[in-house]
Amino acid sequence: FGPNDDANICVGEVVEEMKKCWPEIGVELLKAHDGPHEANLLMLDCSKAKRKLGWSPILTPTQTFAMTANWYKDFGRSDKPSSRGQIQQYVDLVK
């Protein structure tokens, strides 16, 4: 399960979006010139979930990053992440 094909973004954009939601996180991006080869494009294939379940994403990448950052912030503060609240948010959005 993941974004629509037209909503793919690069790793740097993921980092920037997360930093917008959680400015306190520290991130250092390094370019590994001598590291192992990695694919230029990695993406989730959601076609089976769409075809067999009739599923489609309803969250935008921005909403996804905000919910993810908030979950981790809650977990770090209390060891009781906001899972139930976020599930209810999602259900409300689906309606």
N, C-alpha and C positions, 0 to 999 in steps of 0.2 A: 504494500500500500504506500502510495506516495503522491507526488504532484502530477498534474497533467503534463504531457510531453512539452507543451509550450511554456511551462513554468520552471523549467530547469535553470539553475543558476550555478555559477562557478564557486569554488571553495572560498575565494576571497570575499565574494558577496555574502555567503553564509556567515562568515566571520563578522563582517560589517553589520549585517542585520542583527546578529546576536548581541553585538556591542551596543547597538541602539537600545535594545531591551534591557541590557545589563552592563552599563558603562564601567562598572568596577572590575569586570573580568580582564585579566591580562592575557594577551595573545601575541605571540611572536611567529610570524610566518618566515620560513626559511626556504630558499631555493636550493634544492639538492642536486647540484650539477653532477656529482660523482655517485649518486645513489642508484638503486636499481630502477629499471625502466618501469614506468607506470602508464596505464592507459590514459589517453587524453580526455576521454569521456566515460564517466561512470554514471549510470542512471538506473532507477528502478523500473521494471517492466510491470505495469499495472493492468495490462490488457486482459489477463485471465480473471482478475477480480472484477473488472468491468463487464466482461463477457458472461461469466458464470454467475456472479452475484448481483449484477446490475449496479455495482458500486461506482461512485465517482467522488473525487475529493470535493469537500465544501470549504475547507480552510484555505486561505491564501498563504503563500510562504510567510508573509509578515505575521499573520495570525499564528501560524505554526511556531515560528521562532519565539513570539511573545509567550505563548503557552508553555513552551519548553523551558525558556529562561525562568519563568515564574515558578514552574514545578521544581527546578533545581534550587532556586533561591529558597523556596519554602522548605525543601528537604534539608538544606544546609542549616537553616535556622532552628528547625524543630524535629527533624527526623519523621515528621508527619506531613508528607507532601500533599498538595491540593488535588489529589487524583479524583476524589468524588466530586468536588466542585467543578473540575475541568470536564469530567464526563457529563455533568449536568449542563454545562455551557455548550458542549458539543451537541447534546440532544436537543437543546433549545434552538441551536442554529439549524439543525436538520428540519425541525418543524417549520 
